[in-house]
Amino acid sequence: MTTSSGPSSPPPKGGEVGERSGPGGGLAQVDIAPSLTLPRKRGRERVRRAAWTLSLVLLFADPLTSHAQQPQYVPRDEKPEDYPAGTGRDDTFYLCTACHGFKLVAQQGMTRPQWDDSLQWMTDRHNMAPLPPKERAIVLNYLEATFPPRAPASRGGWQNPFQPR
């Protein structure tokens, strides 16, 4: 390939084709075949290189920022005294708020087997440390007594706003 910007113009520097300005001002003619020449804008390769560089930077920067450690929950606005008193309240509060707000717990209404399944699910799925049997019993006793299942909606209890009527 040759650059035809004039009969006596020197070859382009650095092995780049079409980088030199032609007599018309920002365009040079690039011969890609003996009978076909196409105009090429000056600096097009620089723009292409800059785009590739930016793409690579974004490609490698995204995993670095997206895998950064997420901030852990900090119970700032909650304290055990905000919830019903009972044996095991403080233990249950501090166990639960290690990962999430206690309001999430207080909003639930489950049976003892459901609370037990929930604890097991958090242990299996979210790597919560398994509770020793004695501590597990204390937590389950408090949850069962304090946050039992709610009355069904047909008897005037809580109603799911998303359930079709």
N, C-alpha and C positions, 0 to 999 in steps of 0.2 A: 504494500500500500504506500502511496506517496501523497504528499500534500502539494496541491497546485495553487499556490497563492501568488505566483508570479514566476517568470522564467528563471530568475537568478536567486530565488529565496533559498537559504540554507535549510537542511533537513531539521525537523523538530528536535528539541533537546529532550533527553531522558527517554527516548523511545516512544513518546506519546504522539499519536497521530492527530492532527487537526487542532493543536493547541495554539498555533500562531494565528495572529489576526491577519485577515486578508486586506486588500486595498479598500474594501467597502467599510471597514471599521469593525467590528466584533465578530464577523463571520469568516471562516476559512473554508476552502473547498477540500473535501476528502475524497480521494479516488478509491472506490471500492471495487470497481471493475473498469476496464479500459473505456467503455462507452457510457458509464453512469457515475456521476459525481453528486454527492449530497452535501448541502450546507450543514455545518456543525457550529453550534454556539460556543463561544469562548468560555472556558471554565466549567463546561458540562461534566468533565471527568472529576473535577474537584468537588462539585456538588454531589456526584454519585459516591465518591469516597467518603465525604462527610456524612452522607445518609447511612452508608454501611457502618461507619464508626459509631454513629449515634445508635443504630440498631443493636450493635454488639454491646454497647454500654448498657442500654436498657435491658437487653436480654440477660446479661450477667448481674445487673444491679437489682432486678426484681426479685430473684430468689433470695438475695441477701437481706432485703428488707421484709419480704413476706414471711420468712422463716425466723424472724427475730422473736425472742421470747415475748409472749403476750403477758401483759400485766395481770397479776393474780387479783382475785377479789379481796377487798379489804373492808370488813364490816365497820364502816364509820358511823352510820346513822342508826345502827341497831345495837341493842344491849339485851341481855337475858331478862332483865326486869320488865321489858316491854311485852313479854309473853306470859301466858297463864302460869302461875306457880304450880309446882308439883315436884315430886321426887324425880331427879334426873334432868331437870330443866337445863341447868348450867352445862352439864356434860353433853346433852343433846345439842344445845345451842352452839357450843364451841366445836363440836364434831362437824356439824353441818356447815357452819360459816367458814370452815377452812377452805371450802370450795365455792360456796354460793350463799346468797342471802337467805336469812331464816324466814323471810316473808314468803319465799317460795314453798317452804315446808308448811308454814301456817295456812297457806291457801289450799293445801291438799286435805282431803278427808278420806282416809283409807282404813281398812281393817288391819288387824295385826299381820295376817299373812301377806297382805299387799305391802305394808311397810317393810316386812322382812324381805320380800322379793325386790323392793326398791333398793334396799341396802345391798343386797347381793348383786343386783344389776350395776350399781355404782362401783362395787368391788371388782366385778368382772370386766366391765366396759371402760371405766374411767380410772382404774388402778387405785381406788381408795384402799387404804390399808385394811385388811380384815380385822374385825373387832373380836376380841376375846369373848367367849360365851357370856361371862358375867356382865361385861360392859354392853354387849349387844342386848341382853335382857333388860337392862336399865333404860337404854334408849328406846327399845320397842315398847316397854311399859309406859313411858312418858308419851310417846307418839300415839299409842292406842287410846290412852285415857284423855289426852288433850285435843287431838285432831281426829275424831272418829268419822266414819262416813256420814255425809249429809243426807238429809231426808230427800227422797226422790221428788222430782219436780211436780209430779201428780198430787203430792200432798203439801204443796206450798213451799217446798225447799228450793234450793238453788236451781236455776234454769240455765242451760247452755244457750248462749245467744246465737250460736251458729247452727244449732239443731233445727231442721225443718219442722214446721208446725202444721 
